[in-house]
């Protein structure tokens, strides 16, 4: 009966945004076909929890699994979750009586003079055995609101752990893709340098035969040196990517073992599940964590409000004392007990309780604003990813055409140059154009992969299908 009411607001989940799309205009259904593939956007929440497996790269799966198993940040997040859950369980103790037992043995000497007596003092031993039971009557719900706050805090930390898991896997996949792209650019540049060296040998033969000028030799050597210089930043980027992957895997760079992954071995996911806007707020870990923080703040308003009302406690003590030894504690003369119901009324606390409640209300308003910002940011990220994939496909189609055309032009000019029909300046220009087109094409391929990762992250990473994914793996 006493626990029938609880002051403070009852938390109500925020309503999702009133929209059915992420971008202006009609909802996109597919990208244009580029490199022989078009990506289709499916209105579904069926994204698998281990979404990186959609790239069909066993080596990538190995790298991600190692990071999940060994990453310190993820381990810290999981430990923080366990801490929050244990704090929540500890908070439930407010609903139960607190029982304490005490055993005390002391050797004492009295001083009757302290009571105005001229008698001589006595020395005696006192043995006491007692038990105390206390129970707080949660009349105004302060204890229940505290537990509610702890439970919401555990929910928030649970979603923070999901977010840490998602960010870690995305960072590993993106870094692996970037490393593969840098290695592909290095191979393309090295192949071009080897081709230019063959052109240099041919030109030197022509110079000795008197059919070409020595300036052509100098031009080719200059281009070879320039392209060799381009390799150094690319190799540095590879090193930085490898060092980052080692850190994400929880090991020092000197001991990291990373597989060589060819960019061409990745498979582009062509069916991309995109959750409806009304579902996104229930799937993004950061949004759910912000909602749980709102719940925490709402419950703390109840705690602060309950502190302004009287608090009720029931206390009882029972025990026995003896001057001889513990075995005679059963003597009736040594038994004692007490029943102590108490009421504490906060009559005057200065401005502490009033402004404490106002501060709790302001904290709730702050949590509301943070939640709205998290929702807006999530919708922005999904919209950015959808548009990025559309533009990536268009750019990749253009770069693929440019690379193909530049390669054909270079082959034609090389044949004409060997036949003496064109100057080397024409070949030199074609070399530069082909190299630039190849590098741009490789960068566009990597960008398309990475923006696909961004979309998977933006819609929440599929963690809600984790159990379904495990059941499917066990069945297979």
Legacy VTK file of the C-alpha trace (Angstrom):
# vtk DataFile Version 3.0
C-alpha trace
ASCII
DATASET POLYDATA
POINTS 476 float
0.000 0.000 0.000
2.828 2.383 0.907
4.539 1.650 -2.399
1.487 2.455 -4.470
2.720 5.856 -5.627
5.978 7.279 -6.920
6.518 10.985 -7.424
8.127 12.323 -10.563
7.306 11.755 -14.228
6.815 8.326 -15.742
9.140 7.992 -18.716
7.531 7.835 -22.167
9.581 6.908 -25.216
9.891 9.712 -27.773
7.890 9.357 -30.963
9.918 8.726 -34.150
10.180 11.529 -36.724
7.118 11.899 -38.902
8.705 11.018 -42.242
9.031 7.988 -44.500
12.235 8.942 -46.332
15.744 10.141 -45.640
16.342 12.399 -48.638
14.306 14.946 -50.530
12.271 13.679 -53.433
11.421 10.053 -54.042
13.251 7.343 -52.161
16.134 5.938 -54.262
15.775 2.337 -55.350
19.107 1.606 -57.021
22.318 3.137 -58.266
23.380 3.224 -61.878
25.378 0.266 -63.143
29.111 0.805 -62.742
31.840 -1.771 -63.262
29.066 -4.176 -64.208
27.142 -3.856 -60.912
24.302 -1.754 -59.549
23.426 -1.569 -55.855
19.767 -1.859 -54.860
18.271 -0.244 -51.736
15.790 -2.578 -50.038
13.335 -1.332 -47.404
14.183 -3.893 -44.734
15.834 -4.276 -41.338
17.302 -7.657 -42.312
20.938 -6.520 -42.266
23.049 -9.309 -40.762
24.990 -8.583 -37.579
28.291 -9.657 -39.177
27.695 -7.426 -42.203
31.365 -7.382 -43.203
30.928 -10.957 -44.471
28.871 -9.509 -47.321
32.177 -8.478 -48.949
33.014 -12.210 -49.328
36.602 -11.913 -48.136
37.770 -14.624 -45.702
40.891 -12.597 -44.938
38.772 -9.578 -44.024
36.666 -11.771 -41.735
39.831 -12.942 -39.992
41.053 -9.400 -39.385
37.684 -8.269 -38.004
37.365 -11.308 -35.724
40.851 -10.734 -34.309
40.000 -7.114 -33.552
36.741 -8.055 -31.832
38.536 -10.641 -29.716
41.485 -8.467 -28.666
40.580 -4.769 -28.917
41.143 -3.014 -25.538
38.511 -0.337 -26.144
35.856 -2.972 -26.749
37.003 -4.896 -23.661
36.743 -1.701 -21.585
33.241 -1.066 -22.911
32.139 -4.583 -21.984
33.627 -4.187 -18.495
31.758 -0.906 -18.112
28.561 -2.712 -19.084
29.148 -5.371 -16.427
29.763 -2.608 -13.901
26.471 -0.899 -14.779
24.557 -4.168 -14.557
26.065 -4.967 -11.156
25.266 -1.446 -9.908
21.683 -2.033 -11.018
21.520 -5.344 -9.140
23.024 -3.692 -6.074
20.357 -0.988 -6.260
17.595 -3.595 -5.915
18.710 -4.045 -2.311
16.570 -1.037 -1.387
13.479 -3.248 -1.700
14.619 -5.707 0.998
15.121 -5.424 4.755
18.680 -4.906 5.931
19.683 -7.398 8.629
22.848 -7.051 10.680
24.243 -9.181 13.478
26.839 -8.151 16.001
28.944 -9.917 18.603
30.836 -7.799 21.105
33.127 -8.748 23.968
34.744 -6.128 26.190
36.659 -5.832 29.459
35.609 -2.773 31.454
36.190 -0.979 34.773
33.489 1.302 36.130
34.123 4.642 37.868
31.172 5.216 40.276
32.535 8.664 41.035
31.206 9.733 37.632
27.720 9.121 39.006
28.482 10.881 42.324
29.131 7.669 44.253
32.060 7.077 46.620
31.973 3.317 46.034
34.963 1.575 44.581
35.022 0.683 40.929
34.483 -2.810 39.554
36.136 -4.712 36.773
33.937 -6.980 34.649
33.589 -8.589 31.237
30.558 -7.857 29.038
29.453 -10.145 26.213
26.740 -8.913 23.820
24.987 -10.662 20.952
22.469 -8.629 18.908
20.609 -8.497 15.599
19.180 -5.418 13.930
16.598 -5.288 11.175
15.879 -2.060 9.297
13.542 -1.387 6.404
12.952 1.830 4.506
9.344 2.359 3.482
9.534 3.732 -0.047
6.322 5.729 0.322
7.090 8.377 -2.299
9.089 6.183 -4.661
12.571 7.630 -4.214
14.088 4.154 -4.021
12.137 2.894 -7.005
13.163 5.896 -9.073
16.788 5.291 -8.097
16.592 1.692 -9.288
14.817 2.856 -12.427
17.693 5.247 -13.053
20.272 2.481 -12.546
18.369 0.182 -14.891
18.241 2.876 -17.574
21.951 3.551 -17.055
22.662 -0.137 -17.654
20.577 0.041 -20.844
22.550 3.071 -21.981
25.852 1.304 -21.389
24.578 -1.788 -23.208
23.895 0.304 -26.292
27.234 2.061 -25.878
28.861 -1.365 -26.059
26.918 -2.114 -29.240
28.103 1.207 -30.667
31.723 0.442 -29.732
31.413 -2.956 -31.441
29.961 -1.317 -34.558
32.573 1.454 -34.719
35.409 -1.018 -34.218
34.247 -3.333 -37.009
33.670 -0.369 -39.342
37.133 1.048 -38.650
38.741 -2.325 -39.306
36.864 -2.830 -42.576
37.494 0.715 -43.812
41.194 0.550 -42.944
41.535 -2.840 -44.642
39.861 -1.489 -47.787
42.094 1.604 -47.738
45.215 -0.552 -47.343
44.155 -2.757 -50.268
43.507 0.358 -52.379
46.941 1.805 -51.584
48.593 -1.498 -52.488
46.646 -1.580 -55.762
47.794 1.959 -56.570
51.382 0.952 -55.821
51.126 -2.031 -58.191
49.587 0.130 -60.920
52.348 2.724 -60.545
55.060 0.054 -60.565
53.593 -1.477 -63.727
53.586 1.927 -65.380
57.212 2.519 -64.329
58.197 -0.840 -65.801
56.441 0.098 -69.036
58.246 3.446 -69.095
61.577 1.685 -68.600
60.845 -0.424 -71.672
60.028 2.787 -73.538
63.327 4.236 -72.307
65.269 1.293 -73.720
63.502 1.654 -77.054
64.145 5.385 -77.166
67.857 4.905 -76.387
68.075 2.528 -79.332
66.407 5.145 -81.536
68.808 7.846 -80.287
71.798 5.690 -81.186
70.225 5.093 -84.593
69.717 8.827 -85.029
65.959 8.623 -85.374
65.130 10.279 -82.022
66.579 13.149 -80.009
68.315 12.767 -76.683
65.673 15.079 -75.165
63.210 12.196 -75.394
65.485 10.085 -73.192
65.653 12.851 -70.601
61.870 13.270 -70.668
61.298 9.560 -70.034
63.840 9.466 -67.205
62.195 12.508 -65.620
58.783 10.803 -65.768
60.198 7.584 -64.269
61.719 9.507 -61.356
58.468 11.425 -60.823
56.417 8.220 -60.701
58.938 6.561 -58.383
58.522 9.523 -56.040
54.763 8.913 -56.025
55.367 5.468 -54.546
56.755 6.830 -51.264
53.536 8.496 -50.000
51.550 5.428 -51.005
53.890 3.134 -49.090
53.658 5.459 -46.102
49.877 5.235 -46.275
50.134 1.443 -46.330
52.364 1.521 -43.243
49.980 3.806 -41.379
47.022 1.589 -42.273
48.896 -1.492 -41.051
49.845 0.237 -37.795
46.217 1.269 -37.234
44.994 -2.273 -37.914
47.536 -3.618 -35.428
46.278 -1.180 -32.793
42.669 -2.095 -33.490
43.613 -5.755 -33.092
45.145 -5.003 -29.700
48.757 -5.667 -30.594
51.884 -3.622 -31.209
52.745 -2.908 -34.884
55.973 -4.909 -34.701
54.088 -8.119 -33.896
51.075 -7.694 -36.173
50.474 -10.317 -38.863
48.174 -8.987 -41.565
47.070 -10.876 -44.682
47.666 -9.413 -48.123
44.204 -8.547 -49.435
43.744 -7.691 -53.090
41.211 -4.939 -53.756
39.907 -6.920 -56.710
39.064 -9.857 -54.425
36.366 -7.916 -52.557
32.769 -8.490 -53.625
30.517 -5.453 -53.696
27.241 -6.028 -51.769
24.479 -5.348 -54.280
21.429 -5.676 -51.994
21.541 -3.047 -49.260
18.850 -3.321 -46.550
17.783 0.190 -45.510
15.511 0.434 -42.469
12.469 2.669 -42.530
12.911 5.971 -40.659
10.397 4.840 -38.030
12.544 1.742 -37.370
15.905 3.488 -37.399
15.360 5.082 -33.978
14.975 1.573 -32.516
18.128 0.220 -34.195
20.880 2.815 -33.966
22.872 2.171 -30.762
23.672 5.860 -30.291
19.981 6.812 -30.503
18.979 4.070 -28.073
21.755 5.134 -25.697
20.559 8.752 -25.869
17.011 7.556 -25.158
18.232 5.585 -22.149
20.017 8.708 -20.892
16.679 10.526 -21.137
15.199 7.761 -19.015
18.000 8.182 -16.472
17.367 11.912 -16.260
13.601 11.390 -15.957
14.041 8.965 -13.067
16.403 11.363 -11.299
13.643 13.984 -11.310
11.603 11.495 -9.262
14.543 10.936 -6.905
14.966 14.672 -6.385
11.227 15.136 -5.885
10.974 12.292 -3.353
13.777 13.901 -1.331
11.423 16.838 -0.656
8.901 14.549 1.128
9.137 12.750 4.480
10.997 9.444 4.645
9.802 6.523 6.793
11.935 3.787 8.353
11.267 0.759 10.529
14.081 -0.459 12.771
14.136 -3.314 15.253
16.865 -4.647 17.506
16.976 -7.801 19.596
19.886 -9.060 21.669
21.255 -10.459 24.898
24.120 -9.509 27.212
26.043 -11.381 29.864
28.749 -10.568 32.382
30.140 -14.058 32.337
30.369 -15.719 28.960
28.515 -16.199 25.731
26.917 -19.444 26.886
24.708 -17.654 29.423
23.345 -15.059 26.970
20.032 -16.844 27.214
19.379 -15.464 30.677
16.220 -13.378 30.812
17.930 -10.564 32.696
20.331 -9.967 29.838
17.827 -9.759 26.978
16.989 -6.470 25.331
14.971 -5.345 22.312
13.642 -2.226 20.680
11.243 -1.238 17.905
12.036 2.076 16.329
9.751 3.439 13.615
10.962 6.821 12.477
9.897 9.657 10.219
12.319 12.231 8.829
10.715 15.419 7.586
12.839 17.862 5.549
11.507 21.082 7.081
14.282 23.433 6.018
17.254 22.591 3.811
18.000 26.031 2.488
17.591 25.934 -1.300
19.220 22.526 -1.709
16.165 20.379 -2.369
14.279 22.908 -4.487
17.150 23.719 -6.790
18.295 20.128 -6.785
14.967 19.235 -8.376
15.248 22.110 -10.840
18.719 20.917 -11.786
17.305 17.419 -12.413
14.632 18.910 -14.677
17.271 20.878 -16.595
19.334 17.679 -16.969
16.275 15.973 -18.464
15.796 18.829 -20.921
19.459 18.518 -21.879
19.010 14.768 -22.437
15.981 15.510 -24.634
18.032 17.896 -26.776
20.873 15.356 -27.023
18.373 12.719 -28.144
16.968 14.975 -30.856
20.484 15.750 -32.029
21.341 12.036 -32.151
18.252 11.368 -34.284
19.031 14.243 -36.633
22.635 13.105 -36.962
21.534 9.545 -37.726
19.130 10.658 -40.444
21.837 12.874 -41.910
24.301 9.977 -42.043
21.823 7.670 -43.775
20.925 10.395 -46.276
24.620 11.123 -46.923
25.365 7.430 -47.452
22.476 6.920 -49.870
23.488 9.921 -51.956
27.159 8.998 -51.760
26.507 5.543 -53.183
24.499 7.027 -56.043
27.305 9.461 -56.840
29.994 6.805 -56.344
28.405 4.627 -58.995
28.192 7.526 -61.435
31.797 8.551 -60.766
33.068 4.977 -61.029
31.357 4.496 -64.364
33.045 7.642 -65.651
36.461 6.671 -64.256
36.170 3.158 -65.692
35.426 4.639 -69.112
38.313 7.087 -68.782
40.724 4.299 -67.789
39.629 2.071 -70.645
39.915 4.892 -73.174
43.285 6.072 -71.843
44.646 2.517 -72.012
43.533 2.099 -75.605
45.027 5.459 -76.543
48.335 4.579 -74.884
48.573 1.232 -76.697
47.838 2.890 -80.033
50.407 5.657 -79.514
53.053 3.172 -78.388
52.571 1.196 -81.588
52.767 4.378 -83.664
55.857 5.504 -81.724
57.646 2.217 -82.411
56.762 2.691 -86.056
58.117 6.243 -85.951
54.760 7.832 -86.751
54.449 10.027 -83.626
56.833 11.830 -81.298
57.506 10.649 -77.807
55.788 13.742 -76.431
52.486 12.198 -77.499
53.352 8.931 -75.734
54.447 10.848 -72.650
51.118 12.622 -72.457
49.255 9.339 -72.877
51.339 7.753 -70.084
50.370 10.500 -67.647
46.707 10.343 -68.599
46.570 6.570 -68.268
48.254 6.636 -64.863
45.972 9.361 -63.543
42.897 7.554 -64.840
44.017 4.257 -63.276
44.667 5.815 -59.856
41.346 7.680 -59.949
39.561 4.458 -60.882
41.110 2.532 -57.981
40.233 5.334 -55.578
36.645 5.322 -56.843
36.393 1.556 -56.328
37.644 1.892 -52.748
35.331 4.833 -52.085
32.342 2.803 -53.231
33.257 0.022 -50.824
33.786 2.453 -47.952
30.508 4.276 -48.557
28.780 0.894 -48.494
30.339 0.364 -45.067
29.109 3.820 -44.065
25.549 2.877 -44.992
25.724 -0.348 -42.964
26.928 1.667 -39.978
24.365 4.440 -40.521
21.428 2.009 -40.323
22.779 0.477 -37.103
24.950 -2.441 -38.183
22.300 -5.186 -37.841
23.131 -5.982 -34.184
19.412 -6.705 -33.543
19.752 -9.745 -35.840
22.731 -11.103 -33.900
20.894 -14.090 -32.419
19.358 -14.937 -35.803
22.838 -14.858 -37.354
24.211 -17.192 -34.641
21.332 -19.624 -35.067
21.860 -19.671 -38.834
25.595 -20.371 -38.423
24.943 -23.199 -35.954
22.390 -24.748 -38.307
24.842 -24.655 -41.192
LINES 1 477
476 0 1 2 3 4 5 6 7 8 9 10 11 12 13 14 15 16 17 18 19 20 21 22 23 24 25 26 27 28 29 30 31 32 33 34 35 36 37 38 39 40 41 42 43 44 45 46 47 48 49 50 51 52 53 54 55 56 57 58 59 60 61 62 63 64 65 66 67 68 69 70 71 72 73 74 75 76 77 78 79 80 81 82 83 84 85 86 87 88 89 90 91 92 93 94 95 96 97 98 99 100 101 102 103 104 105 106 107 108 109 110 111 112 113 114 115 116 117 118 119 120 121 122 123 124 125 126 127 128 129 130 131 132 133 134 135 136 137 138 139 140 141 142 143 144 145 146 147 148 149 150 151 152 153 154 155 156 157 158 159 160 161 162 163 164 165 166 167 168 169 170 171 172 173 174 175 176 177 178 179 180 181 182 183 184 185 186 187 188 189 190 191 192 193 194 195 196 197 198 199 200 201 202 203 204 205 206 207 208 209 210 211 212 213 214 215 216 217 218 219 220 221 222 223 224 225 226 227 228 229 230 231 232 233 234 235 236 237 238 239 240 241 242 243 244 245 246 247 248 249 250 251 252 253 254 255 256 257 258 259 260 261 262 263 264 265 266 267 268 269 270 271 272 273 274 275 276 277 278 279 280 281 282 283 284 285 286 287 288 289 290 291 292 293 294 295 296 297 298 299 300 301 302 303 304 305 306 307 308 309 310 311 312 313 314 315 316 317 318 319 320 321 322 323 324 325 326 327 328 329 330 331 332 333 334 335 336 337 338 339 340 341 342 343 344 345 346 347 348 349 350 351 352 353 354 355 356 357 358 359 360 361 362 363 364 365 366 367 368 369 370 371 372 373 374 375 376 377 378 379 380 381 382 383 384 385 386 387 388 389 390 391 392 393 394 395 396 397 398 399 400 401 402 403 404 405 406 407 408 409 410 411 412 413 414 415 416 417 418 419 420 421 422 423 424 425 426 427 428 429 430 431 432 433 434 435 436 437 438 439 440 441 442 443 444 445 446 447 448 449 450 451 452 453 454 455 456 457 458 459 460 461 462 463 464 465 466 467 468 469 470 471 472 473 474 475
